[in-house]
Amino acid sequence: MSPRPQPGREFVLTLSCPDQAGLVHAVTTFLVRHSGNILESHQFDDRLQDRFFMRVHFEVTDRDVSLEDLRTGFAPVAATYRITWQLHDASTPTRTLIMVSKFGHCLNDLLFRKSTGALNIEIAAIVSNHRDFEPLAQNYGIPFHHVPVTPQTKAQAEARLLQLVHELDVDLVVLARYMQILSDDLCKRLDGRAINIHHSFLPSFKGARPYVQAHERGVKLVGATAHYVTSDLDEGPIIEQDVVRVDHSRAPDELVTIGRDVEAQVLARAMEWHSESRVLVNGNRTVVFR
């Protein structure tokens, strides 16, 4: 595991803009003028869209240079090149709210990874439409909020969720097998700030018992997809995917076990990359600087 960034000394700049000459030179000149030393740099030129993407992790050797100084200093550069950008302290954990229903494999995995320092996140709360995982949340000392959802109370439940996001200053909402469809309005409010995980059988095997359907069709690949939440159900920009090869000898229950393991790993990677500002949205796609 890489050492954690030094608070107040290491920063991450991410940007996207129309592709044009002089972009890298402008960024590096800005860094030199602010005593910046590049620790890691990635860039991607999307020639099909004529758009440039960049992520720079750098340290500042002058202790008098603050985050606000850096943001103020980069603003003119951004204006000149029409850059959409973010710049923040690399050590700051992503305040995360996890939503879950009755399948706890992803939740368990995330809680363990957080406890071992594998994820630079701060779990502000766990929200569920059931009480099954309230004891688990208590074991980790994380606030648990039971927000029931019925067709009659869906609007109130979503209002409560938004209230929690605001009150807890949440940066990221994670649907860790939360089995409720979010409204279009809520998806728009959480745009770029919500990640979902689901099995890779969609759209072929929808609804209940997808692994049984897959077994009946002799599926040879079991996988998972993590993506940003949009109003297009399960079709948001994909962050990460993975698959495991299976064969005829696997029973439906075994496929479920394999699938849950893949889901947990894929979601954890997506959250890690998001929390480290390695994911930049490019229309319906993503640029992921691993």
Phi and psi restraints in degrees (value plus and minus 20) as a CYANA .aco file:
   2 SER   PHI     -89.0   -49.0
   2 SER   PSI     129.2   169.2
   3 PRO   PHI     -83.8   -43.8
   3 PRO   PSI     127.2   167.2
   4 ARG   PHI     -87.6   -47.6
   4 ARG   PSI     124.4   164.4
   5 PRO   PHI     -80.6   -40.6
   5 PRO   PSI     131.0   171.0
   6 GLN   PHI    -100.0   -60.0
   6 GLN   PSI     103.9   143.9
   7 PRO   PHI     -80.0   -40.0
   7 PRO   PSI     113.9   153.9
   8 GLY   PHI      56.0    96.0
   8 GLY   PSI     -20.9    19.1
   9 ARG   PHI    -142.4  -102.4
   9 ARG   PSI     -44.5    -4.5
  10 GLU   PHI    -138.4   -98.4
  10 GLU   PSI     118.0   158.0
  11 PHE   PHI    -157.6  -117.6
  11 PHE   PSI     139.7   179.7
  12 VAL   PHI    -146.0  -106.0
  12 VAL   PSI     107.9   147.9
  13 LEU   PHI    -132.6   -92.6
  13 LEU   PSI     104.6   144.6
  14 THR   PHI    -140.9  -100.9
  14 THR   PSI     125.2   165.2
  15 LEU   PHI    -175.4  -135.4
  15 LEU   PSI     136.2   176.2
  16 SER   PHI    -166.3  -126.3
  16 SER   PSI     128.6   168.6
  17 CYS   PHI    -189.6  -149.6
  17 CYS   PSI     148.9   188.9
  18 PRO   PHI     -78.8   -38.8
  18 PRO   PSI     117.6   157.6
  19 ASP   PHI     -86.6   -46.6
  19 ASP   PSI     115.7   155.7
  20 GLN   PHI    -183.5  -143.5
  20 GLN   PSI     141.8   181.8
  21 ALA   PHI     -90.1   -50.1
  21 ALA   PSI     125.1   165.1
  22 GLY   PHI      71.5   111.5
  22 GLY   PSI     -18.1    21.9
  23 LEU   PHI     -84.1   -44.1
  23 LEU   PSI     -72.4   -32.4
  24 VAL   PHI     -82.5   -42.5
  24 VAL   PSI     -60.6   -20.6
  25 HIS   PHI     -81.6   -41.6
  25 HIS   PSI     -60.5   -20.5
  26 ALA   PHI     -84.5   -44.5
  26 ALA   PSI     -60.6   -20.6
  27 VAL   PHI     -87.9   -47.9
  27 VAL   PSI     -67.4   -27.4
  28 THR   PHI     -86.6   -46.6
  28 THR   PSI     -54.4   -14.4
  29 THR   PHI     -84.2   -44.2
  29 THR   PSI     -62.5   -22.5
  30 PHE   PHI     -77.8   -37.8
  30 PHE   PSI     -64.5   -24.5
  31 LEU   PHI     -84.7   -44.7
  31 LEU   PSI     -63.2   -23.2
  32 VAL   PHI     -80.8   -40.8
  32 VAL   PSI     -61.8   -21.8
  33 ARG   PHI     -87.6   -47.6
  33 ARG   PSI     -38.3     1.7
  34 HIS   PHI    -135.4   -95.4
  34 HIS   PSI       8.8    48.8
  35 SER   PHI      36.5    76.5
  35 SER   PSI      14.7    54.7
  36 GLY   PHI    -107.2   -67.2
  36 GLY   PSI     116.8   156.8
  37 ASN   PHI    -140.0  -100.0
  37 ASN   PSI      97.9   137.9
  38 ILE   PHI     -90.7   -50.7
  38 ILE   PSI     106.6   146.6
  39 LEU   PHI    -118.9   -78.9
  39 LEU   PSI     -52.3   -12.3
  40 GLU   PHI    -177.2  -137.2
  40 GLU   PSI     116.9   156.9
  41 SER   PHI    -162.7  -122.7
  41 SER   PSI     115.8   155.8
  42 HIS   PHI    -154.7  -114.7
  42 HIS   PSI     127.7   167.7
  43 GLN   PHI    -168.6  -128.6
  43 GLN   PSI     133.9   173.9
  44 PHE   PHI    -166.0  -126.0
  44 PHE   PSI     110.6   150.6
  45 ASP   PHI    -127.9   -87.9
  45 ASP   PSI      87.0   127.0
  46 ASP   PHI    -103.4   -63.4
  46 ASP   PSI      76.6   116.6
  47 ARG   PHI     -90.9   -50.9
  47 ARG   PSI     -44.9    -4.9
  48 LEU   PHI     -90.5   -50.5
  48 LEU   PSI     -54.7   -14.7
  49 GLN   PHI    -123.2   -83.2
  49 GLN   PSI     -23.3    16.7
  50 ASP   PHI      35.6    75.6
  50 ASP   PSI      27.5    67.5
  51 ARG   PHI    -153.7  -113.7
  51 ARG   PSI     124.1   164.1
  52 PHE   PHI    -132.7   -92.7
  52 PHE   PSI     118.2   158.2
  53 PHE   PHI    -148.4  -108.4
  53 PHE   PSI     124.3   164.3
  54 MET   PHI    -172.3  -132.3
  54 MET   PSI     123.9   163.9
  55 ARG   PHI    -153.1  -113.1
  55 ARG   PSI     107.1   147.1
  56 VAL   PHI    -148.2  -108.2
  56 VAL   PSI     103.0   143.0
  57 HIS   PHI    -123.0   -83.0
  57 HIS   PSI      99.2   139.2
  58 PHE   PHI    -158.4  -118.4
  58 PHE   PSI     139.0   179.0
  59 GLU   PHI    -131.4   -91.4
  59 GLU   PSI     134.0   174.0
  60 VAL   PHI    -132.3   -92.3
  60 VAL   PSI     102.9   142.9
  61 THR   PHI    -103.5   -63.5
  61 THR   PSI     -44.4    -4.4
  62 ASP   PHI    -105.5   -65.5
  62 ASP   PSI      92.3   132.3
  63 ARG   PHI     -89.4   -49.4
  63 ARG   PSI     -31.0     9.0
  64 ASP   PHI    -104.1   -64.1
  64 ASP   PSI     -29.5    10.5
  65 VAL   PHI    -106.6   -66.6
  65 VAL   PSI     100.6   140.6
  66 SER   PHI    -124.2   -84.2
  66 SER   PSI     152.7   192.7
  67 LEU   PHI     -79.9   -39.9
  67 LEU   PSI     -62.8   -22.8
  68 GLU   PHI     -85.1   -45.1
  68 GLU   PSI     -56.4   -16.4
  69 ASP   PHI     -80.3   -40.3
  69 ASP   PSI     -62.6   -22.6
  70 LEU   PHI     -85.5   -45.5
  70 LEU   PSI     -64.0   -24.0
  71 ARG   PHI     -84.6   -44.6
  71 ARG   PSI     -61.6   -21.6
  72 THR   PHI     -83.8   -43.8
  72 THR   PSI     -59.9   -19.9
  73 GLY   PHI     -90.1   -50.1
  73 GLY   PSI     -50.2   -10.2
  74 PHE   PHI    -105.9   -65.9
  74 PHE   PSI     -40.2    -0.2
  75 ALA   PHI     -73.7   -33.7
  75 ALA   PSI     -65.4   -25.4
  76 PRO   PHI     -84.3   -44.3
  76 PRO   PSI     -55.5   -15.5
  77 VAL   PHI     -83.4   -43.4
  77 VAL   PSI     -64.1   -24.1
  78 ALA   PHI     -82.3   -42.3
  78 ALA   PSI     -60.9   -20.9
  79 ALA   PHI     -84.8   -44.8
  79 ALA   PSI     -60.3   -20.3
  80 THR   PHI     -83.8   -43.8
  80 THR   PSI     -60.3   -20.3
  81 TYR   PHI    -124.3   -84.3
  81 TYR   PSI      -9.6    30.4
  82 ARG   PHI      34.7    74.7
  82 ARG   PSI      32.3    72.3
  83 ILE   PHI    -114.7   -74.7
  83 ILE   PSI     112.8   152.8
  84 THR   PHI    -113.6   -73.6
  84 THR   PSI     104.9   144.9
  85 TRP   PHI    -167.3  -127.3
  85 TRP   PSI     141.8   181.8
  86 GLN   PHI    -160.1  -120.1
  86 GLN   PSI     122.7   162.7
  87 LEU   PHI    -161.5  -121.5
  87 LEU   PSI     102.7   142.7
  88 HIS   PHI    -168.9  -128.9
  88 HIS   PSI     147.2   187.2
  89 ASP   PHI     -87.7   -47.7
  89 ASP   PSI     104.6   144.6
  90 ALA   PHI     -86.3   -46.3
  90 ALA   PSI     -40.6    -0.6
  91 SER   PHI    -105.7   -65.7
  91 SER   PSI     -34.1     5.9
  92 THR   PHI     -88.7   -48.7
  92 THR   PSI     101.5   141.5
  93 PRO   PHI     -91.6   -51.6
  93 PRO   PSI     130.4   170.4
  94 THR   PHI    -100.9   -60.9
  94 THR   PSI      97.3   137.3
  95 ARG   PHI     -92.6   -52.6
  95 ARG   PSI      99.4   139.4
  96 THR   PHI    -141.9  -101.9
  96 THR   PSI     119.2   159.2
  97 LEU   PHI    -135.1   -95.1
  97 LEU   PSI     104.0   144.0
  98 ILE   PHI    -123.6   -83.6
  98 ILE   PSI     110.5   150.5
  99 MET   PHI    -131.7   -91.7
  99 MET   PSI     118.6   158.6
 100 VAL   PHI    -169.9  -129.9
 100 VAL   PSI     134.6   174.6
 101 SER   PHI    -132.1   -92.1
 101 SER   PSI    -122.7   -82.7
 102 LYS   PHI    -136.3   -96.3
 102 LYS   PSI     -20.6    19.4
 103 PHE   PHI    -125.5   -85.5
 103 PHE   PSI      95.0   135.0
 104 GLY   PHI    -123.3   -83.3
 104 GLY   PSI     -11.8    28.2
 105 HIS   PHI     -84.5   -44.5
 105 HIS   PSI     -62.0   -22.0
 106 CYS   PHI     -89.8   -49.8
 106 CYS   PSI     -61.9   -21.9
 107 LEU   PHI     -79.5   -39.5
 107 LEU   PSI     -69.5   -29.5
 108 ASN   PHI     -76.6   -36.6
 108 ASN   PSI     -63.9   -23.9
 109 ASP   PHI     -83.8   -43.8
 109 ASP   PSI     -64.6   -24.6
 110 LEU   PHI     -86.1   -46.1
 110 LEU   PSI     -59.7   -19.7
 111 LEU   PHI     -83.5   -43.5
 111 LEU   PSI     -60.9   -20.9
 112 PHE   PHI     -86.5   -46.5
 112 PHE   PSI     -66.4   -26.4
 113 ARG   PHI     -81.5   -41.5
 113 ARG   PSI     -60.0   -20.0
 114 LYS   PHI     -83.2   -43.2
 114 LYS   PSI     -61.9   -21.9
 115 SER   PHI     -86.8   -46.8
 115 SER   PSI     -46.2    -6.2
 116 THR   PHI    -113.8   -73.8
 116 THR   PSI     -21.4    18.6
 117 GLY   PHI      64.1   104.1
 117 GLY   PSI      -9.1    30.9
 118 ALA   PHI     -96.2   -56.2
 118 ALA   PSI     -39.7     0.3
 119 LEU   PHI    -142.3  -102.3
 119 LEU   PSI     110.2   150.2
 120 ASN   PHI    -107.6   -67.6
 120 ASN   PSI      47.1    87.1
 121 ILE   PHI    -149.7  -109.7
 121 ILE   PSI     140.7   180.7
 122 GLU   PHI    -143.2  -103.2
 122 GLU   PSI      94.7   134.7
 123 ILE   PHI    -103.5   -63.5
 123 ILE   PSI      87.0   127.0
 124 ALA   PHI     -96.7   -56.7
 124 ALA   PSI     -51.0   -11.0
 125 ALA   PHI    -190.5  -150.5
 125 ALA   PSI     140.2   180.2
 126 ILE   PHI    -136.9   -96.9
 126 ILE   PSI     109.7   149.7
 127 VAL   PHI    -138.5   -98.5
 127 VAL   PSI     115.2   155.2
 128 SER   PHI    -166.7  -126.7
 128 SER   PSI     130.9   170.9
 129 ASN   PHI    -106.9   -66.9
 129 ASN   PSI     -15.7    24.3
 130 HIS   PHI    -155.7  -115.7
 130 HIS   PSI     148.0   188.0
 131 ARG   PHI    -122.6   -82.6
 131 ARG   PSI     -12.1    27.9
 132 ASP   PHI     -76.1   -36.1
 132 ASP   PSI     -56.9   -16.9
 133 PHE   PHI    -125.7   -85.7
 133 PHE   PSI      -3.4    36.6
 134 GLU   PHI     -83.0   -43.0
 134 GLU   PSI     -63.6   -23.6
 135 PRO   PHI     -81.0   -41.0
 135 PRO   PSI     -56.9   -16.9
 136 LEU   PHI     -84.0   -44.0
 136 LEU   PSI     -63.8   -23.8
 137 ALA   PHI     -80.8   -40.8
 137 ALA   PSI     -61.1   -21.1
 138 GLN   PHI     -83.9   -43.9
 138 GLN   PSI     -57.4   -17.4
 139 ASN   PHI     -81.1   -41.1
 139 ASN   PSI     -53.1   -13.1
 140 TYR   PHI    -113.3   -73.3
 140 TYR   PSI     -20.4    19.6
 141 GLY   PHI      49.9    89.9
 141 GLY   PSI      12.1    52.1
 142 ILE   PHI    -129.7   -89.7
 142 ILE   PSI     111.7   151.7
 143 PRO   PHI     -77.9   -37.9
 143 PRO   PSI     115.3   155.3
 144 PHE   PHI    -136.2   -96.2
 144 PHE   PSI     113.2   153.2
 145 HIS   PHI    -143.6  -103.6
 145 HIS   PSI      96.8   136.8
 146 HIS   PHI    -108.1   -68.1
 146 HIS   PSI      94.5   134.5
 147 VAL   PHI    -143.9  -103.9
 147 VAL   PSI      71.4   111.4
 148 PRO   PHI     -83.1   -43.1
 148 PRO   PSI     130.1   170.1
 149 VAL   PHI    -151.4  -111.4
 149 VAL   PSI     104.1   144.1
 150 THR   PHI    -151.0  -111.0
 150 THR   PSI     145.6   185.6
 151 PRO   PHI     -75.1   -35.1
 151 PRO   PSI     -52.0   -12.0
 152 GLN   PHI     -99.5   -59.5
 152 GLN   PSI     -45.0    -5.0
 153 THR   PHI    -132.4   -92.4
 153 THR   PSI      -9.8    30.2
 154 LYS   PHI     -79.4   -39.4
 154 LYS   PSI     -63.6   -23.6
 155 ALA   PHI     -83.4   -43.4
 155 ALA   PSI     -62.1   -22.1
 156 GLN   PHI     -86.7   -46.7
 156 GLN   PSI     -57.5   -17.5
 157 ALA   PHI     -84.6   -44.6
 157 ALA   PSI     -61.7   -21.7
 158 GLU   PHI     -89.5   -49.5
 158 GLU   PSI     -54.7   -14.7
 159 ALA   PHI     -83.6   -43.6
 159 ALA   PSI     -59.1   -19.1
 160 ARG   PHI     -85.2   -45.2
 160 ARG   PSI     -60.1   -20.1
 161 LEU   PHI     -81.8   -41.8
 161 LEU   PSI     -67.5   -27.5
 162 LEU   PHI     -82.1   -42.1
 162 LEU   PSI     -55.1   -15.1
 163 GLN   PHI     -82.2   -42.2
 163 GLN   PSI     -64.1   -24.1
 164 LEU   PHI     -84.6   -44.6
 164 LEU   PSI     -62.2   -22.2
 165 VAL   PHI     -77.4   -37.4
 165 VAL   PSI     -62.4   -22.4
 166 HIS   PHI     -91.9   -51.9
 166 HIS   PSI     -69.1   -29.1
 167 GLU   PHI     -84.9   -44.9
 167 GLU   PSI     -55.7   -15.7
 168 LEU   PHI    -112.7   -72.7
 168 LEU   PSI     -16.7    23.3
 169 ASP   PHI      34.6    74.6
 169 ASP   PSI      31.8    71.8
 170 VAL   PHI    -100.7   -60.7
 170 VAL   PSI     113.3   153.3
 171 ASP   PHI    -112.0   -72.0
 171 ASP   PSI     -52.3   -12.3
 172 LEU   PHI    -161.7  -121.7
 172 LEU   PSI     111.9   151.9
 173 VAL   PHI    -127.3   -87.3
 173 VAL   PSI     108.3   148.3
 174 VAL   PHI    -136.4   -96.4
 174 VAL   PSI     101.8   141.8
 175 LEU   PHI    -111.2   -71.2
 175 LEU   PSI      71.2   111.2
 176 ALA   PHI    -110.0   -70.0
 176 ALA   PSI      49.4    89.4
 177 ARG   PHI      46.0    86.0
 177 ARG   PSI      30.7    70.7
 178 TYR   PHI    -108.5   -68.5
 178 TYR   PSI      94.6   134.6
 179 MET   PHI    -115.2   -75.2
 179 MET   PSI      28.6    68.6
 180 GLN   PHI    -151.8  -111.8
 180 GLN   PSI     121.7   161.7
 181 ILE   PHI    -103.7   -63.7
 181 ILE   PSI     106.7   146.7
 182 LEU   PHI    -101.2   -61.2
 182 LEU   PSI     125.7   165.7
 183 SER   PHI     -88.4   -48.4
 183 SER   PSI     140.8   180.8
 184 ASP   PHI     -79.1   -39.1
 184 ASP   PSI     -60.5   -20.5
 185 ASP   PHI     -83.0   -43.0
 185 ASP   PSI     -64.2   -24.2
 186 LEU   PHI     -85.6   -45.6
 186 LEU   PSI     -60.2   -20.2
 187 CYS   PHI     -79.2   -39.2
 187 CYS   PSI     -61.1   -21.1
 188 LYS   PHI     -86.5   -46.5
 188 LYS   PSI     -59.2   -19.2
 189 ARG   PHI     -87.6   -47.6
 189 ARG   PSI     -47.6    -7.6
 190 LEU   PHI    -122.5   -82.5
 190 LEU   PSI      -3.1    36.9
 191 ASP   PHI     -74.2   -34.2
 191 ASP   PSI     104.0   144.0
 192 GLY   PHI      56.3    96.3
 192 GLY   PSI     -18.8    21.2
 193 ARG   PHI    -144.3  -104.3
 193 ARG   PSI      -6.6    33.4
 194 ALA   PHI    -157.9  -117.9
 194 ALA   PSI     113.1   153.1
 195 ILE   PHI    -140.2  -100.2
 195 ILE   PSI     116.7   156.7
 196 ASN   PHI    -139.1   -99.1
 196 ASN   PSI     135.7   175.7
 197 ILE   PHI    -150.1  -110.1
 197 ILE   PSI     118.1   158.1
 198 HIS   PHI    -173.0  -133.0
 198 HIS   PSI     144.3   184.3
 199 HIS   PHI     -87.7   -47.7
 199 HIS   PSI     140.2   180.2
 200 SER   PHI    -107.3   -67.3
 200 SER   PSI     -14.1    25.9
 201 PHE   PHI     -96.2   -56.2
 201 PHE   PSI     -37.1     2.9
 202 LEU   PHI     -86.9   -46.9
 202 LEU   PSI     124.7   164.7
 203 PRO   PHI    -109.8   -69.8
 203 PRO   PSI     -13.5    26.5
 204 SER   PHI     -85.2   -45.2
 204 SER   PSI     -66.5   -26.5
 205 PHE   PHI    -137.7   -97.7
 205 PHE   PSI      71.2   111.2
 206 LYS   PHI    -113.0   -73.0
 206 LYS   PSI     146.3   186.3
 207 GLY   PHI      58.0    98.0
 207 GLY   PSI    -173.4  -133.4
 208 ALA   PHI     -93.7   -53.7
 208 ALA   PSI     131.6   171.6
 209 ARG   PHI      32.9    72.9
 209 ARG   PSI      33.2    73.2
 210 PRO   PHI     -84.2   -44.2
 210 PRO   PSI     -50.8   -10.8
 211 TYR   PHI     -92.1   -52.1
 211 TYR   PSI     -51.7   -11.7
 212 VAL   PHI     -87.2   -47.2
 212 VAL   PSI     -62.7   -22.7
 213 GLN   PHI     -80.0   -40.0
 213 GLN   PSI     -63.2   -23.2
 214 ALA   PHI     -84.5   -44.5
 214 ALA   PSI     -60.4   -20.4
 215 HIS   PHI     -83.7   -43.7
 215 HIS   PSI     -60.5   -20.5
 216 GLU   PHI     -86.5   -46.5
 216 GLU   PSI     -46.7    -6.7
 217 ARG   PHI    -114.7   -74.7
 217 ARG   PSI     -19.2    20.8
 218 GLY   PHI      50.6    90.6
 218 GLY   PSI      14.8    54.8
 219 VAL   PHI     -79.4   -39.4
 219 VAL   PSI     120.0   160.0
 220 LYS   PHI    -128.6   -88.6
 220 LYS   PSI     -25.9    14.1
 221 LEU   PHI    -149.9  -109.9
 221 LEU   PSI     109.6   149.6
 222 VAL   PHI    -136.1   -96.1
 222 VAL   PSI     109.6   149.6
 223 GLY   PHI    -172.2  -132.2
 223 GLY   PSI    -189.9  -149.9
 224 ALA   PHI    -170.3  -130.3
 224 ALA   PSI     136.7   176.7
 225 THR   PHI    -152.1  -112.1
 225 THR   PSI     110.4   150.4
 226 ALA   PHI    -131.2   -91.2
 226 ALA   PSI     111.4   151.4
 227 HIS   PHI    -169.3  -129.3
 227 HIS   PSI     142.5   182.5
 228 TYR   PHI     -92.7   -52.7
 228 TYR   PSI     125.3   165.3
 229 VAL   PHI    -100.2   -60.2
 229 VAL   PSI     110.6   150.6
 230 THR   PHI    -154.5  -114.5
 230 THR   PSI     154.9   194.9
 231 SER   PHI     -89.9   -49.9
 231 SER   PSI     -36.4     3.6
 232 ASP   PHI    -103.2   -63.2
 232 ASP   PSI      85.6   125.6
 233 LEU   PHI     -73.7   -33.7
 233 LEU   PSI     102.5   142.5
 234 ASP   PHI      39.5    79.5
 234 ASP   PSI       4.1    44.1
 235 GLU   PHI    -147.8  -107.8
 235 GLU   PSI      -1.0    39.0
 236 GLY   PHI     -92.1   -52.1
 236 GLY   PSI     150.7   190.7
 237 PRO   PHI     -74.4   -34.4
 237 PRO   PSI     105.2   145.2
 238 ILE   PHI     -99.2   -59.2
 238 ILE   PSI     112.5   152.5
 239 ILE   PHI    -117.6   -77.6
 239 ILE   PSI     -65.5   -25.5
 240 GLU   PHI    -173.8  -133.8
 240 GLU   PSI     128.7   168.7
 241 GLN   PHI    -163.4  -123.4
 241 GLN   PSI     136.4   176.4
 242 ASP   PHI    -176.8  -136.8
 242 ASP   PSI     139.0   179.0
 243 VAL   PHI    -159.5  -119.5
 243 VAL   PSI     137.0   177.0
 244 VAL   PHI    -147.8  -107.8
 244 VAL   PSI     113.7   153.7
 245 ARG   PHI     -98.8   -58.8
 245 ARG   PSI     115.2   155.2
 246 VAL   PHI    -149.1  -109.1
 246 VAL   PSI     151.3   191.3
 247 ASP   PHI    -157.8  -117.8
 247 ASP   PSI    -191.2  -151.2
 248 HIS   PHI     -83.4   -43.4
 248 HIS   PSI     -39.3     0.7
 249 SER   PHI     -97.7   -57.7
 249 SER   PSI     -31.7     8.3
 250 ARG   PHI    -103.8   -63.8
 250 ARG   PSI     106.0   146.0
 251 ALA   PHI     -99.0   -59.0
 251 ALA   PSI     142.1   182.1
 252 PRO   PHI     -73.3   -33.3
 252 PRO   PSI     -61.0   -21.0
 253 ASP   PHI     -83.5   -43.5
 253 ASP   PSI     -55.2   -15.2
 254 GLU   PHI     -89.2   -49.2
 254 GLU   PSI     -57.2   -17.2
 255 LEU   PHI     -83.2   -43.2
 255 LEU   PSI     -58.1   -18.1
 256 VAL   PHI     -81.3   -41.3
 256 VAL   PSI     -65.4   -25.4
 257 THR   PHI     -82.0   -42.0
 257 THR   PSI     -65.2   -25.2
 258 ILE   PHI     -82.5   -42.5
 258 ILE   PSI     -64.1   -24.1
 259 GLY   PHI     -82.6   -42.6
 259 GLY   PSI     -59.6   -19.6
 260 ARG   PHI     -85.9   -45.9
 260 ARG   PSI     -57.5   -17.5
 261 ASP   PHI     -84.3   -44.3
 261 ASP   PSI     -63.3   -23.3
 262 VAL   PHI     -85.3   -45.3
 262 VAL   PSI     -61.7   -21.7
 263 GLU   PHI     -78.4   -38.4
 263 GLU   PSI     -65.6   -25.6
 264 ALA   PHI     -82.0   -42.0
 264 ALA   PSI     -63.0   -23.0
 265 GLN   PHI     -87.7   -47.7
 265 GLN   PSI     -63.6   -23.6
 266 VAL   PHI     -84.8   -44.8
 266 VAL   PSI     -63.4   -23.4
 267 LEU   PHI     -83.8   -43.8
 267 LEU   PSI     -61.5   -21.5
 268 ALA   PHI     -82.4   -42.4
 268 ALA   PSI     -61.7   -21.7
 269 ARG   PHI     -85.7   -45.7
 269 ARG   PSI     -62.6   -22.6
 270 ALA   PHI     -81.2   -41.2
 270 ALA   PSI     -61.6   -21.6
 271 MET   PHI     -88.1   -48.1
 271 MET   PSI     -59.9   -19.9
 272 GLU   PHI     -79.7   -39.7
 272 GLU   PSI     -68.5   -28.5
 273 TRP   PHI     -86.5   -46.5
 273 TRP   PSI     -58.8   -18.8
 274 HIS   PHI     -84.5   -44.5
 274 HIS   PSI     -64.7   -24.7
 275 SER   PHI     -87.6   -47.6
 275 SER   PSI     -41.5    -1.5
 276 GLU   PHI    -119.2   -79.2
 276 GLU   PSI      -6.1    33.9
 277 SER   PHI      35.9    75.9
 277 SER   PSI      21.4    61.4
 278 ARG   PHI    -118.6   -78.6
 278 ARG   PSI     -21.5    18.5
 279 VAL   PHI    -134.9   -94.9
 279 VAL   PSI     101.2   141.2
 280 LEU   PHI    -139.6   -99.6
 280 LEU   PSI     108.2   148.2
 281 VAL   PHI     -97.0   -57.0
 281 VAL   PSI     113.4   153.4
 282 ASN   PHI    -147.3  -107.3
 282 ASN   PSI      60.4   100.4
 283 GLY   PHI      47.7    87.7
 283 GLY   PSI    -141.0  -101.0
 284 ASN   PHI    -110.8   -70.8
 284 ASN   PSI     -15.5    24.5
 285 ARG   PHI    -140.0  -100.0
 285 ARG   PSI     158.6   198.6
 286 THR   PHI    -151.1  -111.1
 286 THR   PSI     132.0   172.0
 287 VAL   PHI    -125.9   -85.9
 287 VAL   PSI     100.7   140.7
 288 VAL   PHI    -137.4   -97.4
 288 VAL   PSI      91.5   131.5
 289 PHE   PHI    -111.5   -71.5
 289 PHE   PSI      73.9   113.9
